[in-house]
Structure formats: structure tokens, C-alpha cells
Amino acid sequence: MGIEPYESALDDVPGAHPYPRSSRYAGSEIGVHVRGDGSEVRYAKRRLLPSLAEAAEDAVPHVVGSGERVDQLGQRYFGDPGQWWRIADANPVLEPRELTAEPGVEIAVPLPGGFSGGLGGPGVRHG
């Protein structure tokens, strides 16, 4: 996938970066909240997603089959069941299970290397 072995090894080093490269939060900016006692709490700032219309430009349709799950779609399309969130980000759902709840429904699946979330711009929605 283009990640060099030494870079992917960082995913296993605690403190190397807050989220693994495969995480939906990997590119998110990290904020720091200072409590009244002076202690710091780090958090991932909000991810901004392209509009659904913009996301659809970099996606292919998938008709949900009976019994399919989002993790299976992540494995099928991205080679990693943990990448289900890419599909969820490209569709108007609040709960990932909504994607596969009804067989026969058409959902958008981002193209590998296409829509990756975390992008800004006009029509941005929050995820």
C-alpha cells in the first residue's frame, strides 16, 4: 500500500504517534486541553469530511447482500476489515450497521486511494 516497512513499524511503538496509519484519526490534529489543576488532556480534533456528493465522485456502488457486515466489506474492498470506517464515511449513516442492515440497498464504497476522509473544503460535513 505504499507504506514502507520502517514506517509501519512505528504503528507498534507506543507514543510514536497517537493513532496507527490505518485509523480514521491518523491525520487528525491533536488538541490539548489544560485543566484547572494544570494537567493536560490530549484529544483528537474533529475530522472534516467532504460532502456526500464529493465523496460519491471517488466511489463505486455496492449492492448489500444478505448477511453482509461492514467489516467484511472493509476486507473485500481494502484488504483490512478495520477499514470499514472508509465506507461509513462515504455514506449518510450515523451507525455503521445501518450500511448493511437491509439487503438490496446500494451503498457507496470509496475507491482505494480516493476518498480518504479528513479532507476539508466547501460542503464539508463533520464525522
C-alpha positions as CSV (number, residue, x, y, z in Angstrom):
1,M,0.0,0.0,0.0
2,G,2.9,2.3,-0.2
3,I,3.9,2.4,3.5
4,E,7.5,1.5,3.9
5,P,8.3,-1.3,6.4
6,Y,10.1,1.1,8.8
7,E,7.1,3.5,8.7
8,S,4.6,0.8,9.5
9,A,6.8,-0.4,12.4
10,L,6.1,2.9,14.1
11,D,2.5,1.8,14.5
12,D,3.8,-0.7,17.1
13,V,5.9,1.8,19.1
14,P,3.9,3.4,21.9
15,G,4.0,7.2,21.7
16,A,5.4,7.3,18.2
17,H,2.1,8.8,17.0
18,P,-1.3,8.7,18.7
19,Y,-3.1,6.7,16.0
20,P,-2.0,4.0,13.6
21,R,-1.8,5.0,10.0
22,S,-4.9,2.8,9.3
23,S,-7.0,4.7,11.8
24,R,-9.7,7.1,10.7
25,Y,-8.0,9.6,13.1
26,A,-4.4,9.1,11.8
27,G,-4.4,12.5,10.1
28,S,-6.4,14.3,12.7
29,E,-4.9,17.3,14.5
30,I,-4.3,16.7,18.2
31,G,-5.5,19.3,20.6
32,V,-4.5,19.9,24.2
33,H,-7.0,20.9,26.9
34,V,-5.4,22.3,30.1
35,R,-7.4,21.5,33.2
36,G,-7.8,23.9,36.1
37,D,-5.1,22.0,38.0
38,G,-2.7,22.5,35.1
39,S,-2.7,18.9,33.9
40,E,-3.1,18.4,30.1
41,V,-5.6,16.2,28.3
42,R,-4.8,15.4,24.6
43,Y,-7.7,14.7,22.2
44,A,-8.3,14.3,18.5
45,K,-9.9,17.3,17.0
46,R,-13.0,16.9,14.8
47,R,-12.5,15.2,11.4
48,L,-13.9,17.1,8.5
49,L,-15.3,15.1,5.6
50,P,-16.1,16.0,2.1
51,S,-19.8,16.5,1.1
52,L,-21.5,13.2,0.2
53,A,-21.7,14.4,-3.4
54,E,-17.9,15.0,-3.5
55,A,-17.3,11.6,-1.8
56,A,-19.5,9.8,-4.4
57,E,-17.2,11.0,-7.2
58,D,-14.5,8.8,-5.8
59,A,-16.7,5.8,-5.0
60,V,-18.2,2.8,-6.7
61,P,-21.7,1.4,-5.9
62,H,-22.1,-1.8,-3.9
63,V,-25.4,-3.7,-3.5
64,V,-25.7,-5.1,0.0
65,G,-26.1,-8.8,0.1
66,S,-28.0,-10.8,2.8
67,G,-25.9,-11.2,5.9
68,E,-23.0,-8.9,4.8
69,R,-21.3,-6.9,7.5
70,V,-19.2,-3.7,7.3
71,D,-16.1,-5.5,8.4
72,Q,-16.5,-8.0,5.6
73,L,-16.8,-5.1,3.1
74,G,-13.7,-3.5,4.6
75,Q,-11.8,-6.7,4.0
76,R,-13.2,-7.1,0.5
77,Y,-12.5,-3.6,-0.8
78,F,-9.5,-2.6,1.2
79,G,-7.9,-5.8,2.4
80,D,-8.4,-4.9,6.0
81,P,-11.7,-5.4,8.0
82,G,-10.7,-2.4,10.2
83,Q,-11.1,-0.1,7.2
84,W,-15.0,-0.3,7.3
85,W,-15.0,3.3,8.5
86,R,-14.0,4.4,5.0
87,I,-17.3,3.0,3.7
88,A,-19.2,4.5,6.6
89,D,-17.7,8.0,6.0
90,A,-18.9,7.9,2.3
91,N,-22.5,7.2,3.2
92,P,-25.2,9.1,5.1
93,V,-25.3,6.9,8.2
94,L,-24.9,7.5,11.9
95,E,-24.5,3.9,12.9
96,P,-22.2,1.7,10.8
97,R,-24.6,-1.3,11.0
98,E,-27.1,0.8,9.0
99,L,-24.9,0.2,5.9
100,T,-25.7,-3.5,5.8
101,A,-29.0,-3.7,7.7
102,E,-31.1,-4.0,4.5
103,P,-30.1,-6.4,1.7
104,G,-30.5,-4.9,-1.8
105,V,-29.7,-1.4,-0.7
106,E,-27.0,0.4,-2.8
107,I,-24.2,2.0,-0.8
108,A,-21.1,3.9,-1.9
109,V,-17.6,2.3,-1.5
110,P,-14.7,4.7,-1.8
111,L,-12.1,3.8,-4.4
112,P,-8.7,2.7,-2.9
113,G,-6.6,5.9,-2.8
114,G,-9.7,8.1,-3.5
115,F,-11.9,9.5,-0.8
116,S,-10.0,9.1,2.5
117,G,-11.8,11.3,4.9
118,G,-10.2,14.1,6.8
119,L,-10.4,16.5,3.8
120,G,-11.8,20.0,4.0
121,G,-13.5,22.3,1.6
122,P,-16.9,23.5,0.5
123,G,-19.8,21.4,1.6
124,V,-17.8,19.9,4.4
125,R,-19.7,17.7,6.9
126,H,-18.5,16.6,10.2
127,G,-17.8,13.0,11.2
